[in-house]
Amino acid sequence: MAEMSDRTKGFLIAGLGVLFLSPDALLVKSTSVPPVVFLFWRGLLLALSFAVINSLRYRSQLLPAMRACGRRGLYCGVAFAGSTLGFVTGMKHTAAGNVLVILNTAPVIAAVLAWLVWRERLPLRTWVLILVCIGGATLMAVGEMGKGQPLGLIMAGVAAFSLASNLAVARSRPQADMSLMLIFGALLICIVAACFGGAQWPGWHDFGRILLLCICFLPAASILIQTGPRYLPAAEVSLLLLLETVIGGFLVWLFLDEIPGPLAFAGGAIILTALAVNGFIEDWRQRRRASRLKKAGRASRLPE
């Protein structure tokens, strides 16, 4: 069996991370605590989960591995906190559709940042895929769009830029495991929320859902998605995150009976179709490349 390419590995890692992330919207919507309380416990439990997981992964080499991330690693931690705080605050102060439309620009922001700072270029096919998927995600959000407070729109923009720049910076140092710096980012979320009065007991009912989210789903999702840029351009990792809008929306519909409108179904179909077509094209290219290499190897072994 041919060795898996970095690109394929990146798609599998980031795609699995998106699957783990998908229950996020469902579990957030099923809690009734104020956002600042939710953020405090989310940050605290994630920090503990990241610390345990990475201690098992690296053991005595954890601190040296974190130091190897350098200043860019610190930025990734801050950006992780910024994307979480921006998303939750944006949802609180403006319509969900406004937040999703702004957040859907993350793939373009990531691609532009990678090109401006590190001169990383994307093929035309990827740009077409990004634009098609953003169009589909925007259709999904159109039904919920509405007027909101300026603070909500600003924080949604902070979330989009933080997410995109986090993945772009992580991509710039693929030799370092930037997922280790999520410990720092989660602690920062907890501290900021505590400063705004979030250090309150949410009640056992809501705490059970927050615990399930922050122990079973988000740690694996965050680590896998943060690892994706080691093998895949940041814009393409951001692109895969649009799948969470589709799968997460389906779970909310399934368990909470929030029926999406026709535009949401159309947008979801566009995203899934575009990503599926891209996957088939990428698989065909990989098989063709492997076949050429195999033929070249046979030719080199022929007697003169």
C-alpha positions, 0 to 999 in steps of 0.5 A: 500500500502506498504511503499516505501523503501529507495532504491526505493525512491532513484531510483525515486529521482535520476532518476527524477533528470537525466530526468531534466538534460537530456536537458543540452547537447542540450541547451549547444550545441545550444549556441555560447558563449565561455565556460568561459562566459557560466560557469560564467552565469551558476554559477551565475544563478544556485546560485540564483536559489538554494538560492531561492528554498532552502529559500522556502524549509527551510525558517528561518532554512536554515543557521542552515541546511547548518551548519549541513552539516559541512566540508563534505558539503563544500567538496560537494560544491567544488566537484560540482564546480569541476565536472562542470568546469572539464566537460566543460573544458574537452569538450573544449580541447579534443574530446567529446568521450574522456571526456565521456569515462573518465566520465563513470568511475564515478560509479566505482570510487564512489564504490571504495571510499565508500569501502575504506573510509566508508567500504560500500559494493555493491552486486555482481549484482550491480558490474555487472550492473556497468560494463555492463553500462560502456561498453554500454556508452563506445560504445556510445563514441567510434565513437567520440574518438580521440586525444586531448590536455593533459589538456582536458584529465586531466580535464575530470579526475577531473570531474569524480573524483569530481562527484564520490567523491561528491556523496560518501561524501554525502552518508556518512552523509544521515541525512544532506541535502547536496543539500544545499551546491550547493549554495556554489558550484555554486558561486565558478563556477561563481567566477572562471569563472569571474577570467578568463574573463567570466563576459561578456554579452552573447547576448539575444539569448544565454542568453535566452537558458542559462536562460532556462537551469539554471532556469527550468532544472538544479536546480531541476536536481542538487538538486534531484541528490544530494539528491539521496545518502541519500537513495541509494549508491553513485555508483548507483546514478552515474550509473543512470547518464549514462542515461543522455548520452542516453537521452541527445544524443537522444534530440541532435539528435531530435532537432539538427539533429546530427545523432549518429552512429550504436555503439551509438545506440547499447551502448544506448540499452545496458544501457537501457536494463541493467537498465530495467532488474535491475529495474525488479529484484529490484521490484521483490525483494521488492515484495518478501520481502513485501510478507514475512513480511506480512506472518510473521505478519499473523503468529504472530497473529495466536492463540497458 
